[in-house]
Amino acid sequence: MRALIVGGGAAGALQAIALARRGIGATLIERSSEPGRGLAYSTRLDVHLLNVPAARMSGFAEAPDDFAAFFAGRGGDAAGFA
């Protein structure tokens, strides 16, 4: 079984990862060269912040601190806004 995911923003990329973890192959169709960003996360300006603190974000229920650790590992404040 394989899945086709159209749109490689954050939701599409996370879905592809979730399927891969279950042993299901997926083809991700995304027009940009950098999957995972999508329109909402494609800005490169530091003045654009997410509307949820990093500590309250996660890509996976079984790893509730994954985004906070990722953000902190790149010099961010896990309690702050990415």
Residue frames relative to the residue before (quaternion, step in Angstrom):
aa qw qx qy qz dx dy dz
M 1.0000 0.0000 0.0000 0.0000 0.00 0.00 0.00
R 0.0315 -0.7667 0.6412 0.0059 3.54 -1.08 0.84
A 0.2558 -0.7488 0.5903 0.1594 3.55 -1.21 0.55
L 0.2415 -0.7249 0.6253 0.1588 3.53 -1.24 0.54
I 0.0767 -0.7945 0.6023 0.0048 3.56 -0.68 1.12
V 0.1538 -0.7852 0.5969 0.0597 3.54 -0.63 1.16
G 0.7430 0.2767 -0.2665 0.5481 3.53 -0.52 1.24
G 0.0741 -0.8464 0.5271 -0.0123 3.53 -0.34 1.28
G 0.2544 0.7522 -0.5579 0.2412 3.56 0.99 0.81
A 0.7993 -0.2765 0.1973 0.4958 3.56 -1.24 -0.31
A 0.6908 0.4815 -0.2922 0.4533 3.61 0.81 -0.96
G 0.6698 0.5003 -0.3009 0.4589 3.59 0.92 -0.87
A 0.6630 0.4997 -0.3006 0.4695 3.57 0.94 -0.88
L 0.6606 0.4927 -0.3091 0.4747 3.60 0.95 -0.82
Q 0.6237 0.5261 -0.3423 0.4658 3.60 1.06 -0.68
A 0.6367 0.5210 -0.3276 0.4646 3.60 0.98 -0.82
I 0.6474 0.5061 -0.3156 0.4744 3.60 0.99 -0.81
A 0.6545 0.5151 -0.3138 0.4559 3.60 0.92 -0.91
L 0.6539 0.4958 -0.3158 0.4763 3.60 0.97 -0.78
A 0.6433 0.5254 -0.3231 0.4537 3.59 0.94 -0.87
R 0.6342 0.5316 -0.3262 0.4569 3.60 1.03 -0.74
R 0.7000 0.4225 -0.2548 0.5163 3.59 1.22 -0.48
G 0.5638 -0.6359 0.3651 0.3800 3.55 1.30 0.17
I 0.5355 0.5973 -0.4103 0.4338 3.56 1.23 0.40
G 0.3624 -0.7415 0.5268 0.2030 3.56 -0.72 1.06
A 0.0666 -0.7985 0.5979 0.0242 3.55 -1.12 0.62
T 0.2304 -0.7088 0.6462 0.1645 3.49 -1.25 0.60
L 0.1867 -0.7893 0.5819 0.0600 3.53 -0.75 1.14
I 0.1387 -0.7873 0.5979 0.0580 3.57 -0.68 1.10
E 0.1473 0.7752 -0.5917 0.1649 3.54 -0.61 1.20
R 0.4256 -0.7385 0.4608 0.2473 3.59 -0.77 0.96
S 0.6656 0.4602 -0.3242 0.4899 3.62 1.08 -0.49
S 0.5555 -0.6280 0.4338 0.3300 3.57 -1.23 0.36
E 0.7257 0.3889 -0.2216 0.5224 3.59 1.27 -0.13
P 0.1951 -0.8077 0.5444 0.1150 3.61 -0.01 1.23
G 0.6903 0.4837 -0.3565 0.4030 3.54 -1.22 0.53
R 0.6712 0.5106 -0.3078 0.4404 3.57 1.10 -0.53
G 0.0552 -0.8153 0.5712 0.0770 3.58 0.71 -0.98
L 0.7405 -0.4021 0.2864 0.4560 3.55 -1.26 -0.11
A 0.6871 0.5189 -0.2931 0.4156 3.59 0.85 -0.96
Y 0.7960 0.3083 -0.1487 0.4993 3.60 0.97 -0.77
S 0.4990 0.7009 -0.4018 0.3134 3.59 1.23 0.20
T 0.4874 0.6676 -0.4448 0.3449 3.61 1.18 -0.13
R 0.2438 -0.7546 0.5911 0.1474 3.56 -1.16 0.61
L 0.5281 0.6426 -0.4017 0.3831 3.58 1.28 0.13
D 0.4660 -0.7088 0.4653 0.2528 3.57 -0.81 1.03
V 0.6153 0.5615 -0.3557 0.4238 3.61 1.15 -0.42
H 0.6130 0.5131 -0.3554 0.4844 3.61 1.24 -0.22
L 0.0500 -0.8162 0.5750 -0.0248 3.57 -0.56 1.18
L 0.5035 -0.5947 0.5192 0.3511 3.55 -1.24 0.44
N 0.4735 -0.7044 0.4560 0.2678 3.60 -1.13 0.51
V 0.6745 0.3889 -0.2867 0.5583 3.58 1.27 0.36
P 0.5037 -0.6419 0.4679 0.3396 3.63 -0.90 0.79
A 0.6282 -0.5751 0.3787 0.3623 3.57 -1.06 0.78
A 0.6484 0.5429 -0.3208 0.4265 3.61 0.98 -0.79
R 0.7050 0.4362 -0.2679 0.4909 3.62 1.19 -0.37
M 0.6227 0.5256 -0.3407 0.4689 3.59 1.27 0.16
S 0.1060 0.7764 -0.6170 0.0732 3.55 -1.15 0.65
G 0.4140 -0.6975 0.5249 0.2580 3.52 -1.12 0.62
F 0.8027 0.1879 -0.0545 0.5634 3.57 1.17 -0.57
A 0.5318 -0.6636 0.4318 0.3006 3.57 -0.86 0.99
E 0.6967 0.4815 -0.2860 0.4483 3.59 0.99 -0.76
A 0.7401 0.2832 -0.1906 0.5794 3.60 1.29 -0.08
P 0.0663 -0.8698 0.4871 0.0431 3.61 0.58 1.13
D 0.7131 0.4319 -0.2584 0.4880 3.61 1.17 -0.37
D 0.3662 0.7782 -0.4670 0.2057 3.61 1.22 0.08
F 0.6967 0.4530 -0.2997 0.4687 3.61 0.83 -0.84
A 0.6260 0.5344 -0.3434 0.4524 3.61 0.97 -0.78
A 0.6595 0.4947 -0.3050 0.4767 3.60 0.98 -0.83
F 0.6253 0.5326 -0.3227 0.4703 3.59 1.02 -0.83
F 0.6907 0.4803 -0.2746 0.4656 3.58 0.85 -1.00
A 0.6644 0.4982 -0.3019 0.4683 3.60 0.92 -0.88
G 0.6441 0.5387 -0.3129 0.4439 3.58 1.06 -0.75
R 0.7079 0.3937 -0.2458 0.5324 3.56 1.27 -0.27
G 0.6933 -0.5188 0.2586 0.4280 3.55 1.22 0.55
G 0.5405 0.6300 -0.4055 0.3829 3.59 1.24 0.09
D 0.4755 -0.6235 0.5339 0.3163 3.53 -1.33 0.25
A 0.4169 -0.7449 0.4624 0.2399 3.60 -0.43 1.20
A 0.6714 0.4735 -0.3018 0.4838 3.62 1.13 -0.53
G 0.6500 0.5332 -0.3025 0.4491 3.59 1.27 -0.30
F 0.6122 -0.5486 0.4345 0.3680 3.51 -1.34 -0.22
A 0.3807 -0.7220 0.5303 0.2293 3.58 -0.85 0.95
